[in-house]
Amino acid sequence: MRKLIDYMMTHPLFAGIAGIMVAIFSIKCCNTAGDSLSEGILRMLLVGTMAFFLYFVSREKTLQKCGVETGYVVKVMSPLLITAAILGGLGTASGLTQHTPLRPDWIANFFLVLFEMLFVGLFEETAFRALINDSIVYQFRSFKHVFLLSAILSSLIFGYVHVMFVPVNSPIIAGQVVGKTISTALFGLASLFLYWKTRNIWACGLLHGMFDFLTSLPSILFVEEQAANSSYAVEGSEGIVVIVVYVIDIVINGLICLQIWKKIGKTMDFEEMRENW
């Protein structure tokens, strides 16, 4: 065990890959069956696990900066949160006007899903932003464009893990897998820009969780028909609609990325960051 710990402390990329594999294995093997409390507890434990692996990569550097520039992160992310609130509000209003029945446990479900989403956001940011980015930067610090490498790899990995267990057996499913991967990757890239600027992974994670929570409000409050499967992909005409939605998501998330980059990109000295990260 000591040799393994020593190896991870001297090989950051290995520590990062090991952490991500543990995360994927845990999610795949721990079937919470849609139970928000169990899902939230699982993600909470995974946040601690990712912080454990992150320490092997960057020691205390990232963990010490968890409270830095929180207000700045909130300010930059506020347009995204407002958009999520509008989407969630419109869905809720639609359910009320169409007299969709409320869940009998909607109050309890509201707080349970909030708990779940906050830790989902924290987990995804510590794993797919901090851990992957820091592993790449510490392993390939001498490479001039190491942050570009991190942006491409961490964003695509983050996008793909959302659909990696979806069986691709038709062009419609393939289109949804590609659309979901790119859309989610762009969302992750926007968050990565903020992580580069502040290194405040906790603020990024909590706001990520709030975004997911706000967009999920209709499904939290109202009774919904259970889908035949719980994957992101569906067949038939509904699948085509999903592809169109992903295309719209890609455009929106791409614009958000561009806006955040314009706001903070010019303020970052990547040469200094590469030397002192």
TORMI-367176 format. One line per 8 residues: number of its first residue (from 1); for each residue x, y, z of N, C-alpha, C. Coordinates in Angstrom, 3 decimals. Layout:
REM TORMI-367176
NUM) X,Y,Z,X,Y,Z,X,Y,Z  ...
//
This chain:
REM TORMI-367176
1) 0.827,-1.208,0.000,0.000,0.000,0.000,0.863,1.262,0.000  1.946,1.232,0.804,2.828,2.387,0.865,3.454,2.679,-0.498  3.829,1.614,-1.211,4.407,1.802,-2.534,3.393,2.413,-3.499  2.135,2.002,-3.379,1.086,2.554,-4.229,0.895,4.038,-3.948  0.867,4.415,-2.673,0.714,5.820,-2.287,1.890,6.644,-2.812  3.107,6.115,-2.635,4.292,6.825,-3.130,4.235,6.989,-4.642  3.740,5.963,-5.328,3.659,6.026,-6.793,2.658,7.097,-7.223  1.505,7.164,-6.559,0.505,8.174,-6.906,1.018,9.584,-6.634
9) 1.811,9.756,-5.591,2.313,11.078,-5.241,3.382,11.558,-6.216  3.995,10.629,-6.928,5.015,11.008,-7.915,4.527,10.871,-9.352  3.335,10.340,-9.533,2.763,10.181,-10.878,1.319,10.715,-10.861  1.165,12.033,-10.981,-0.166,12.647,-10.862,-1.185,12.127,-11.865  -0.743,11.807,-13.081,-1.698,11.312,-14.070,-2.272,9.970,-13.643  -1.441,9.114,-13.068,-1.917,7.823,-12.560,-2.943,8.032,-11.450  -2.661,8.962,-10.526,-3.592,9.247,-9.433,-4.922,9.751,-9.984  -4.862,10.602,-11.006,-6.092,11.128,-11.598,-6.913,10.047,-12.272
17) -6.245,9.198,-13.049,-6.952,8.105,-13.730,-7.553,7.149,-12.706  -6.798,6.850,-11.651,-7.303,5.955,-10.609,-8.545,6.532,-9.948  -8.516,7.838,-9.669,-9.677,8.485,-9.050,-10.908,8.446,-9.937  -10.732,8.733,-11.219,-11.870,8.713,-12.149,-12.421,7.298,-12.300  -11.550,6.298,-12.353,-12.002,4.913,-12.463,-12.801,4.506,-11.229  -12.349,4.930,-10.055,-13.091,4.646,-8.822,-14.473,5.289,-8.881  -14.528,6.538,-9.383,-15.802,7.244,-9.475,-16.766,6.533,-10.419  -16.285,6.168,-11.605,-17.143,5.505,-12.590,-17.595,4.137,-12.083
25) -16.677,3.386,-11.484,-17.013,2.068,-10.940,-18.073,2.189,-9.846  -17.937,3.189,-8.981,-18.883,3.364,-7.875,-20.277,3.685,-8.397  -20.362,4.578,-9.380,-21.662,4.967,-9.932,-22.309,3.794,-10.663  -21.491,3.043,-11.404,-22.022,1.920,-12.172,-22.506,0.798,-11.271  -21.766,0.527,-10.209,-22.060,-0.652,-9.382,-23.029,-0.373,-8.237  -23.147,0.884,-7.819,-24.050,1.221,-6.710,-25.377,1.688,-7.285  -26.309,0.784,-7.425,-27.615,1.105,-8.000,-28.526,1.695,-6.924  -28.771,3.004,-7.009,-29.611,3.672,-6.008,-31.080,3.709,-6.422
33) -31.384,3.204,-7.632,-32.772,3.066,-8.100,-33.561,4.375,-7.995  -32.926,5.481,-8.325,-33.630,6.760,-8.321,-33.929,7.322,-6.949  -33.346,6.761,-5.917,-33.552,7.242,-4.549,-32.646,8.452,-4.321  -33.237,9.650,-4.194,-32.451,10.878,-4.089,-31.566,10.898,-2.854  -32.070,10.376,-1.741,-31.273,10.360,-0.516,-30.043,9.473,-0.690  -30.243,8.255,-1.213,-29.122,7.340,-1.427,-28.146,7.911,-2.453  -28.702,8.510,-3.501,-27.851,9.099,-4.536,-27.027,10.247,-3.969  -27.653,11.078,-3.133,-26.941,12.192,-2.519,-25.834,11.721,-1.588
41) -26.116,10.681,-0.807,-25.108,10.142,0.111,-23.936,9.541,-0.673  -24.257,8.821,-1.761,-23.202,8.252,-2.600,-22.304,9.348,-3.158  -22.928,10.414,-3.681,-22.132,11.507,-4.244,-21.333,12.227,-3.163  -21.891,12.348,-1.970,-21.175,12.984,-0.867,-19.910,12.189,-0.538  -20.032,10.867,-0.491,-18.869,10.018,-0.232,-17.852,10.119,-1.368  -18.354,10.253,-2.589,-17.452,10.363,-3.733,-16.727,11.705,-3.750  -17.371,12.760,-3.249,-16.680,14.056,-3.133,-15.453,13.904,-2.243  -15.630,13.250,-1.097,-14.502,13.003,-0.210,-13.435,12.146,-0.864
49) -13.873,11.140,-1.630,-12.920,10.264,-2.316,-12.127,11.030,-3.366  -12.817,11.896,-4.127,-12.124,12.686,-5.150,-11.150,13.674,-4.517  -11.518,14.247,-3.366,-10.611,15.143,-2.647,-9.370,14.373,-2.182  -9.566,13.115,-1.799,-8.460,12.245,-1.398,-7.476,12.065,-2.541  -7.970,11.733,-3.738,-7.093,11.568,-4.899,-6.502,12.904,-5.332  -7.279,13.969,-5.202,-6.795,15.288,-5.586,-5.593,15.703,-4.737  -5.599,15.289,-3.479,-4.471,15.623,-2.605,-3.178,14.986,-3.115  -3.264,13.772,-3.651,-2.071,13.128,-4.198,-1.526,13.892,-5.398
57) -2.421,14.564,-6.121,-2.019,15.269,-7.339,-1.428,16.639,-7.014  -2.183,17.453,-6.282,-1.774,18.845,-6.067,-1.537,19.181,-4.608  -1.467,18.145,-3.760,-1.296,18.345,-2.326,-2.406,19.260,-1.807  -2.052,20.269,-1.021,-3.091,21.106,-0.416,-3.423,22.333,-1.253  -2.765,22.525,-2.393,-2.930,23.773,-3.145,-4.381,24.049,-3.520  -5.026,23.079,-4.167,-6.413,23.280,-4.576,-7.337,23.343,-3.368  -7.129,22.466,-2.414,-8.022,22.397,-1.258,-7.936,23.658,-0.403  -6.778,24.313,-0.380,-6.632,25.529,0.403,-7.365,26.712,-0.218
65) -7.633,26.655,-1.523,-8.236,27.794,-2.209,-9.740,27.625,-2.410  -10.356,26.758,-1.601,-11.773,26.453,-1.801,-12.672,27.653,-1.511  -12.199,28.631,-0.731,-13.050,29.767,-0.401,-12.659,31.048,-1.103  -11.746,30.962,-2.070,-11.240,32.151,-2.735,-12.195,32.621,-3.834  -12.504,33.901,-3.841,-13.279,34.546,-4.913,-14.642,33.889,-5.147  -15.287,33.468,-4.084,-16.613,32.861,-4.214,-17.604,33.833,-4.844  -17.562,35.088,-4.395,-18.459,36.092,-4.960,-18.252,36.268,-6.448  -17.014,36.198,-6.888,-16.704,36.333,-8.314,-17.304,35.170,-9.105
73) -17.179,33.966,-8.571,-17.747,32.791,-9.244,-19.260,32.940,-9.364  -19.914,33.375,-8.288,-21.364,33.568,-8.308,-21.748,34.627,-9.343  -20.981,35.706,-9.392,-21.270,36.785,-10.346,-21.189,36.307,-11.783  -20.134,35.585,-12.106,-19.949,35.118,-13.481,-20.986,34.062,-13.848  -21.339,33.211,-12.885,-22.286,32.130,-13.149,-23.747,32.570,-13.053  -24.000,33.780,-12.565,-25.381,34.211,-12.333,-26.251,34.190,-13.593  -25.742,34.580,-14.788,-26.596,34.468,-15.979,-27.035,33.030,-16.255  -26.128,32.091,-15.988,-26.466,30.680,-16.200,-27.532,30.226,-15.206
81) -27.407,30.669,-13.961,-28.397,30.306,-12.945,-29.744,30.952,-13.242  -29.730,32.181,-13.721,-30.978,32.855,-14.076,-31.670,32.116,-15.216  -30.872,31.697,-16.210,-31.427,30.917,-17.330,-32.052,29.622,-16.829  -31.354,28.943,-15.913,-31.881,27.693,-15.353,-33.171,27.944,-14.586  -33.215,29.043,-13.823,-34.419,29.381,-13.058,-35.592,29.677,-13.981  -35.319,30.356,-15.088,-36.381,30.659,-16.056,-36.917,29.377,-16.676  -35.996,28.490,-17.089,-36.428,27.225,-17.692,-37.227,26.387,-16.699  -36.719,26.292,-15.471,-37.440,25.542,-14.449,-38.776,26.171,-14.120
89) -38.805,27.506,-14.073,-40.052,28.213,-13.787,-41.084,28.036,-14.884  -40.633,28.075,-16.149,-41.562,27.879,-17.268,-42.145,26.468,-17.247  -41.299,25.490,-16.954,-41.788,24.116,-16.866,-42.774,23.941,-15.732  -42.508,24.600,-14.605,-43.419,24.526,-13.466,-44.743,25.201,-13.788  -44.676,26.367,-14.429,-45.892,27.086,-14.812,-46.720,26.273,-15.800  -46.023,25.609,-16.738,-46.728,24.767,-17.705,-47.460,23.635,-16.999  -46.808,23.023,-16.018,-47.446,21.939,-15.267,-48.658,22.413,-14.498  -48.577,23.615,-13.933,-49.706,24.160,-13.171,-50.882,24.500,-14.083
97) -50.589,25.103,-15.243,-51.669,25.494,-16.163,-52.335,24.271,-16.791  -51.574,23.201,-16.957,-52.132,21.971,-17.535,-52.689,21.041,-16.454  -52.679,21.535,-15.223,-53.222,20.778,-14.078,-52.558,19.411,-13.916  -51.253,19.379,-14.183,-50.490,18.156,-13.930,-50.483,17.892,-12.430  -50.812,16.697,-12.001,-50.871,16.430,-10.547,-49.511,16.576,-9.869  -49.537,17.229,-8.715,-48.328,17.336,-7.913,-47.989,15.989,-7.282  -46.719,15.738,-7.095,-46.325,14.544,-6.366,-46.861,14.639,-4.943  -47.370,13.568,-4.392,-47.873,13.629,-3.010,-46.781,13.969,-2.001
105) -45.534,13.674,-2.363,-44.410,13.947,-1.458,-43.539,15.079,-1.987  -44.147,16.051,-2.698,-43.348,17.037,-3.416,-42.484,17.893,-2.486  -42.925,18.161,-1.281,-42.123,18.976,-0.363,-40.858,18.222,0.047  -41.042,16.975,0.475,-39.884,16.163,0.848,-38.973,15.938,-0.352  -39.577,15.682,-1.517,-38.784,15.441,-2.717,-37.977,16.671,-3.099  -38.554,17.864,-2.887,-37.867,19.123,-3.185,-36.531,19.185,-2.441  -36.553,18.917,-1.151,-35.330,19.035,-0.346,-34.384,17.859,-0.566  -34.937,16.673,-0.817,-34.079,15.519,-1.075,-33.324,15.683,-2.393
113) -34.020,16.164,-3.413,-33.359,16.370,-4.707,-32.350,17.514,-4.614  -32.672,18.550,-3.836,-31.712,19.636,-3.626,-30.424,19.090,-3.007  -30.570,18.248,-1.985,-29.412,17.602,-1.353,-28.632,16.777,-2.378  -29.373,16.004,-3.175,-28.724,15.162,-4.185,-27.970,16.005,-5.206  -28.637,17.021,-5.762,-28.046,17.805,-6.838,-26.815,18.582,-6.397  -26.843,19.102,-5.171,-25.683,19.854,-4.690,-24.451,18.959,-4.614  -24.641,17.728,-4.158,-23.483,16.830,-4.068,-23.127,16.236,-5.429  -24.104,16.124,-6.325,-23.774,15.724,-7.700,-22.875,16.784,-8.329
121) -23.246,18.058,-8.144,-22.431,19.143,-8.687,-21.032,19.166,-8.091  -20.951,19.021,-6.772,-19.644,19.005,-6.113,-18.791,17.827,-6.587  -19.420,16.667,-6.707,-18.687,15.486,-7.173,-18.167,15.687,-8.597  -19.033,16.132,-9.490,-18.627,16.265,-10.884,-17.527,17.310,-11.052  -17.583,18.379,-10.264,-16.538,19.396,-10.369,-15.210,18.905,-9.786  -15.240,18.257,-8.631,-13.986,17.763,-8.067,-13.369,16.678,-8.942  -14.213,15.842,-9.553,-13.697,14.737,-10.365,-13.294,15.190,-11.764  -14.235,15.804,-12.488,-14.028,16.049,-13.917,-13.483,17.437,-14.232
129) -13.365,18.278,-13.230,-12.691,19.547,-13.420,-11.358,19.525,-12.673  -11.408,19.521,-11.338,-10.179,19.660,-10.557,-9.234,18.472,-10.741  -9.728,17.266,-10.545,-8.852,16.099,-10.563,-8.232,15.875,-11.942  -9.046,15.914,-12.992,-8.502,15.689,-14.338,-7.578,16.831,-14.739  -8.028,18.077,-14.540,-7.200,19.221,-14.918,-5.859,19.202,-14.188  -5.895,19.039,-12.866,-4.654,19.082,-12.097,-3.729,17.920,-12.461  -4.298,16.753,-12.713,-3.473,15.607,-13.111,-2.713,15.902,-14.398  -3.408,16.477,-15.365,-2.773,16.790,-16.650,-1.733,17.887,-16.486
137) -2.078,18.943,-15.736,-1.152,20.067,-15.570,0.116,19.624,-14.843  -0.027,18.855,-13.766,1.147,18.434,-13.001,1.974,17.398,-13.750  1.336,16.580,-14.579,2.067,15.565,-15.324,2.785,16.170,-16.529  2.163,17.140,-17.187,2.709,17.677,-18.444,2.983,19.176,-18.343  3.448,19.607,-17.184,3.676,21.030,-16.959,4.637,21.639,-17.989  5.595,20.872,-18.473,6.582,21.403,-19.415,5.991,21.668,-20.800  4.818,21.096,-21.080,4.162,21.289,-22.375,3.507,22.673,-22.408  3.884,23.490,-23.362,3.448,24.884,-23.409,1.938,25.022,-23.423
145) 1.253,24.147,-24.124,-0.199,24.246,-24.281,-0.930,23.240,-23.386  -0.420,23.039,-22.178,-0.995,22.038,-21.293,-2.429,22.376,-20.888  -2.766,23.656,-20.782,-4.125,24.016,-20.401,-5.108,23.768,-21.549  -4.644,23.925,-22.770,-5.488,23.571,-23.919,-5.731,22.067,-23.930  -4.681,21.292,-23.658,-4.834,19.838,-23.574,-5.834,19.464,-22.492  -5.739,20.117,-21.346,-6.671,19.850,-20.243,-8.094,20.203,-20.642  -8.272,21.337,-21.313,-9.613,21.774,-21.714,-10.276,20.750,-22.617  -9.527,20.230,-23.580,-10.086,19.274,-24.537,-10.408,17.947,-23.848
153) -9.422,17.410,-23.138,-9.605,16.082,-22.543,-10.632,16.088,-21.421  -10.522,17.028,-20.480,-11.435,17.025,-19.339,-12.876,17.269,-19.775  -13.076,18.152,-20.755,-14.437,18.457,-21.211,-15.054,17.268,-21.943  -14.277,16.636,-22.829,-14.808,15.490,-23.571,-15.062,14.294,-22.653  -14.169,14.068,-21.697,-14.390,12.974,-20.739,-15.651,13.241,-19.936  -15.807,14.486,-19.460,-16.993,14.854,-18.697,-18.261,14.648,-19.520  -18.212,15.028,-20.792,-19.389,14.844,-21.629,-19.691,13.375,-21.881  -18.651,12.601,-22.146,-18.869,11.208,-22.536,-19.329,10.325,-21.383
161) -18.865,10.597,-20.157,-19.248,9.713,-19.047,-20.758,9.729,-18.811  -21.441,10.777,-19.280,-22.894,10.829,-19.109,-23.616,9.824,-20.017  -22.934,9.381,-21.074,-23.589,8.473,-22.029,-22.771,7.216,-22.291  -21.728,6.989,-21.504,-20.810,5.892,-21.819,-21.456,4.515,-21.681  -22.553,4.419,-20.939,-23.207,3.125,-20.774,-24.447,2.978,-21.670  -24.657,3.943,-22.560,-25.798,3.863,-23.485,-25.407,2.987,-24.670  -26.138,1.899,-24.963,-25.811,1.060,-26.123,-26.162,1.780,-27.423  -25.174,1.992,-28.262,-25.388,2.702,-29.527,-25.738,1.673,-30.596
169) -27.034,1.522,-30.868,-27.478,0.506,-31.823,-28.297,1.077,-32.966  -28.275,2.392,-33.146,-28.977,3.007,-34.275,-28.424,4.409,-34.483  -28.609,4.986,-35.693,-28.137,6.354,-35.947,-28.792,7.382,-35.023  -30.050,7.169,-34.658,-30.740,8.114,-33.780,-30.103,8.118,-32.394  -29.795,6.925,-31.891,-29.129,6.833,-30.596,-27.738,7.452,-30.675  -27.017,7.166,-31.766,-25.673,7.729,-31.939,-25.725,9.258,-31.959  -26.737,9.812,-32.633,-26.883,11.261,-32.680,-27.098,11.859,-31.307  -27.884,11.172,-30.496,-28.130,11.653,-29.133,-26.882,11.553,-28.268
177) -26.130,10.470,-28.441,-24.892,10.299,-27.670,-23.907,11.415,-28.007  -23.751,11.695,-29.283,-22.838,12.764,-29.711,-23.345,14.117,-29.210  -24.651,14.357,-29.368,-25.216,15.631,-28.939,-25.067,15.860,-27.452  -25.370,14.835,-26.663,-25.245,14.950,-25.208,-23.794,15.161,-24.802  -22.881,14.436,-25.455,-21.461,14.574,-25.126,-20.971,15.989,-25.374  -21.289,16.545,-26.541,-20.808,17.893,-26.878,-21.464,18.946,-26.002  -22.772,18.828,-25.807,-23.498,19.802,-24.984,-22.944,19.837,-23.561  -22.765,18.671,-22.962,-22.256,18.589,-21.599,-20.796,19.020,-21.535
185) -20.018,18.695,-22.577,-18.615,19.101,-22.615,-18.487,20.624,-22.606  -19.349,21.303,-23.334,-19.302,22.764,-23.375,-19.674,23.368,-22.025  -20.646,22.773,-21.345,-20.989,23.222,-19.993,-19.776,23.049,-19.072  -19.108,21.901,-19.174,-17.927,21.653,-18.360,-16.799,22.610,-18.684  -16.668,22.973,-19.958,-15.610,23.898,-20.359,-15.828,25.279,-19.740  -17.071,25.726,-19.705,-17.374,27.013,-19.077,-16.996,26.993,-17.603  -17.289,25.889,-16.930,-16.936,25.752,-15.526,-15.423,25.668,-15.337  -14.739,25.024,-16.285,-13.288,24.907,-16.209,-12.619,26.279,-16.280
193) -13.143,27.163,-17.119,-12.594,28.520,-17.194,-12.619,29.190,-15.817  -13.719,29.015,-15.107,-13.838,29.608,-13.779,-12.892,28.943,-12.787  -12.709,27.646,-12.918,-11.779,26.945,-12.046,-10.357,27.445,-12.285  -9.984,27.634,-13.549,-8.668,28.188,-13.852,-8.481,29.565,-13.207  -9.522,30.367,-13.284,-9.433,31.734,-12.783,-9.355,31.789,-11.262  -10.120,30.959,-10.571,-10.248,31.085,-9.115,-9.701,29.894,-8.329  -9.678,28.735,-8.947,-9.336,27.452,-8.303,-10.313,27.108,-7.175  -11.460,27.798,-7.155,-12.475,27.561,-6.129,-13.429,26.480,-6.619
201) -13.011,25.230,-6.473,-13.801,24.123,-7.012,-15.099,23.929,-6.247  -15.150,24.328,-4.975,-16.357,24.144,-4.181,-17.461,25.078,-4.648  -17.132,26.347,-4.917,-18.139,27.279,-5.427,-18.640,26.824,-6.790  -17.721,26.390,-7.654,-18.125,25.887,-8.973,-19.059,24.686,-8.830  -18.744,23.807,-7.879,-19.559,22.610,-7.681,-20.942,22.916,-7.161  -21.045,23.805,-6.183,-22.354,24.154,-5.620,-23.230,24.858,-6.651  -22.640,25.748,-7.442,-23.427,26.441,-8.467,-23.823,25.483,-9.590  -22.953,24.547,-9.916,-23.294,23.487,-10.871,-24.504,22.705,-10.371
209) -24.477,22.346,-9.085,-25.604,21.621,-8.505,-26.890,22.431,-8.524  -26.796,23.736,-8.241,-27.986,24.585,-8.274,-28.549,24.700,-9.686  -27.674,24.739,-10.674,-28.129,24.771,-12.070,-28.936,23.515,-12.389  -28.404,22.358,-12.041,-29.113,21.098,-12.289,-30.446,21.065,-11.540  -30.437,21.555,-10.311,-31.647,21.541,-9.496,-32.734,22.426,-10.107  -32.371,23.625,-10.503,-33.358,24.563,-11.037,-33.965,24.061,-12.343  -33.153,23.473,-13.207,-33.691,22.964,-14.470,-34.554,21.724,-14.260  -34.407,21.066,-13.104,-35.169,19.843,-12.828,-36.451,20.096,-12.047
217) -36.782,21.348,-11.765,-37.930,21.642,-10.909,-39.227,20.950,-11.331  -39.598,20.968,-12.623,-40.868,20.318,-13.003,-40.913,18.836,-12.624  -39.813,18.112,-12.868,-39.803,16.685,-12.538,-39.757,16.459,-11.031  -39.290,17.447,-10.286,-39.256,17.353,-8.828,-40.655,17.516,-8.242  -41.439,18.408,-8.830,-42.724,18.783,-8.245,-43.892,17.950,-8.741  -43.837,17.521,-10.006,-45.009,16.901,-10.618,-44.837,15.408,-10.845  -45.975,14.717,-10.890,-45.985,13.294,-11.215,-45.672,13.157,-12.698  -44.720,12.286,-13.014,-44.351,12.068,-14.412,-44.439,10.592,-14.738
225) -44.733,10.317,-16.013,-44.714,8.928,-16.459,-43.274,8.438,-16.463  -43.047,7.266,-15.955,-41.711,6.701,-15.931,-41.329,6.230,-17.324  -40.135,6.627,-17.743,-39.646,6.216,-19.055,-39.345,4.725,-19.051  -39.382,4.150,-20.240,-39.111,2.722,-20.356,-37.690,2.382,-19.935  -36.771,3.336,-20.153,-35.411,3.145,-19.638,-34.927,4.480,-19.137  -33.893,4.447,-18.323,-33.442,5.664,-17.672,-32.238,6.298,-18.356  -31.903,5.830,-19.561,-30.750,6.389,-20.245,-31.117,7.725,-20.874  -30.103,8.397,-21.397,-30.320,9.690,-22.020,-30.890,9.547,-23.435
233) -30.887,8.339,-23.991,-31.239,8.163,-25.393,-32.535,7.380,-25.564  -33.347,7.808,-26.548,-34.602,7.128,-26.867,-34.706,6.964,-28.379  -35.515,6.002,-28.808,-35.673,5.725,-30.227,-36.852,6.501,-30.823  -37.026,6.351,-32.133,-38.197,6.887,-32.818,-38.215,8.397,-32.961  -39.428,8.917,-33.193,-39.596,10.360,-33.402,-39.195,11.161,-32.171  -39.403,10.579,-30.991,-38.988,11.265,-29.763,-37.472,11.441,-29.729  -36.753,10.479,-30.277,-35.298,10.579,-30.327,-34.843,11.729,-31.205  -35.557,11.962,-32.308,-35.219,13.078,-33.197,-35.428,14.408,-32.469
241) -36.517,14.489,-31.710,-36.770,15.699,-30.921,-35.638,15.926,-29.918  -35.178,14.848,-29.297,-34.083,14.957,-28.329,-32.814,15.476,-29.008  -32.529,14.997,-30.219,-31.358,15.478,-30.958,-31.464,16.979,-31.214  -32.657,17.427,-31.606,-32.870,18.855,-31.846,-32.633,19.657,-30.563  -33.124,19.125,-29.444,-32.910,19.797,-28.151,-31.426,19.878,-27.832  -30.683,18.809,-28.120,-29.243,18.834,-27.862,-28.537,19.856,-28.746  -28.979,19.982,-29.985,-28.395,20.995,-30.874,-28.612,22.391,-30.294  -29.821,22.644,-29.794,-30.110,23.938,-29.161,-29.233,24.123,-27.927
249) -29.086,23.055,-27.134,-28.220,23.102,-25.946,-26.782,23.429,-26.329  -26.309,22.823,-27.426,-24.929,23.061,-27.866,-24.733,24.538,-28.216  -25.707,25.111,-28.905,-25.612,26.528,-29.272,-25.600,27.400,-28.019  -26.535,27.122,-27.097,-26.619,27.928,-25.868,-25.357,27.783,-25.025  -24.920,26.543,-24.797,-23.725,26.323,-23.984,-22.466,26.878,-24.657  -22.447,26.816,-25.996,-21.321,27.404,-26.720,-21.266,28.911,-26.540  -22.410,29.559,-26.582,-22.462,31.007,-26.370,-22.067,31.372,-24.938  -22.507,30.541,-23.979,-22.137,30.777,-22.582,-20.621,30.649,-22.410
257) -20.038,29.617,-23.024,-18.581,29.429,-22.972,-17.863,30.654,-23.535  -18.340,31.107,-24.683,-17.713,32.252,-25.351,-17.809,33.500,-24.487  -18.974,33.700,-23.871,-19.175,34.870,-23.031,-18.262,34.844,-21.806  -18.168,33.685,-21.165,-17.298,33.571,-19.991,-15.837,33.744,-20.388  -15.460,33.162,-21.519,-14.080,33.302,-21.978,-13.742,34.767,-22.263  -14.658,35.485,-22.914,-14.421,36.902,-23.192,-14.266,37.700,-21.905  -14.984,37.263,-20.871,-14.969,37.985,-19.603,-13.689,37.750,-18.814  -13.186,36.512,-18.824,-12.057,36.208,-17.944,-10.819,35.695,-18.667
265) -10.949,35.316,-19.938,-9.814,34.727,-20.648,-8.602,35.632,-20.719  -8.828,36.920,-20.998,-7.717,37.859,-21.153,-7.061,38.214,-19.819  -7.716,37.848,-18.718,-7.165,38.190,-17.405,-6.244,37.098,-16.868  -6.101,35.997,-17.607,-5.294,34.879,-17.122,-3.961,34.818,-17.861  -2.890,34.703,-17.117,-1.546,34.548,-17.658,-1.209,33.056,-17.624  -1.391,32.387,-18.754,-1.239,30.935,-18.772,0.205,30.497,-18.564  1.142,31.329,-18.951,2.537,30.978,-18.718,2.838,30.967,-17.222  2.348,31.975,-16.524,2.534,32.027,-15.071,1.774,30.898,-14.392
273) 0.552,30.613,-14.884,-0.253,29.523,-14.320,0.462,28.180,-14.503  1.073,27.987,-15.670,1.748,26.720,-15.949,2.937,26.509,-15.006  3.617,27.575,-14.671,4.790,27.473,-13.810,4.423,27.323,-12.337  3.310,27.932,-11.924,3.012,28.009,-10.492,1.722,27.306,-10.064  1.103,26.550,-10.960,-0.160,25.887,-10.624,0.020,24.928,-9.451
//
